[in-house]
Amino acid sequence: MKLRLMSVLALSLLSACSQRGRVEDGGVYITRSACPLLGIPAATGDVTVFDPPGSRDASAIDVTATITNLYHNCDETGAWVMSNAAFDVVAVRRDAGPARQVVLPYFSVAVQGGSQIVAKRIGQVALSFPAGSQRAQTRGQAVVRVSRSAATLPANVRQILTRRRKAGDPEAAVDPLSDPAVRAAVAKATFEHLIGFQMSPDMLRYNATR
């Protein structure tokens, strides 16, 4: 699962839970937050359950479910940055038969620098289909905690990124992130809170190739 996640993550070096740019004399200023960027890795936001499990025929699709309405509240005021995420799971079953409950696992991970999983938890959502209904919906929650010190840029890197640059100055045309050391420091201080369905390699393969 780790290898699969790493292949689908797209890191924005200045990602944050809120960014606001403003144009002023000397350039465009962006506010960077210590909050992790919230997202769903590709091919993990929906899941298909087959019956029988070994079949991949369209007629064997039993239940399909999708994660949607993902958002989080982030508290970065203390020593730990807390990302409290919530999301809906909507599902459709093939047959509108008797009342039925389907339990699906999901993961919540904290990724540092776009490549290192520093924490992972597995949760479950229970979908209750009423008798005679093909649709069900439920709500899930996930929390990630990140050390504020780890998510804070070093002072020397902040100075390089925020240094005022005047027009005509040779350094004004040089992106500070072109410096490998600065880019590495920004990446190290950047975290992501990722949520998706916990699936087997075969299920992931189906999502990626269907």
Secondary structure, DSSP 8 states (H G I E B T S, - for coil): -HHHHHHH----TT--S---EEEETTEEEE---SS-EEE--TT-SEEEEESSTT---GGGEEEEEEEEEEEEEEE-SSSEEEEEEEEEEEEEES---S-EEEEEEEEEEEEETTTEEEEEEEEEEEEEE-TT-SEEEEEEEEEEEEETTTTS--HHHHHHHH----TT-GGGGS-GGGSHHHHHHHHHT-EEEEEEE---HHHHHHHHH-
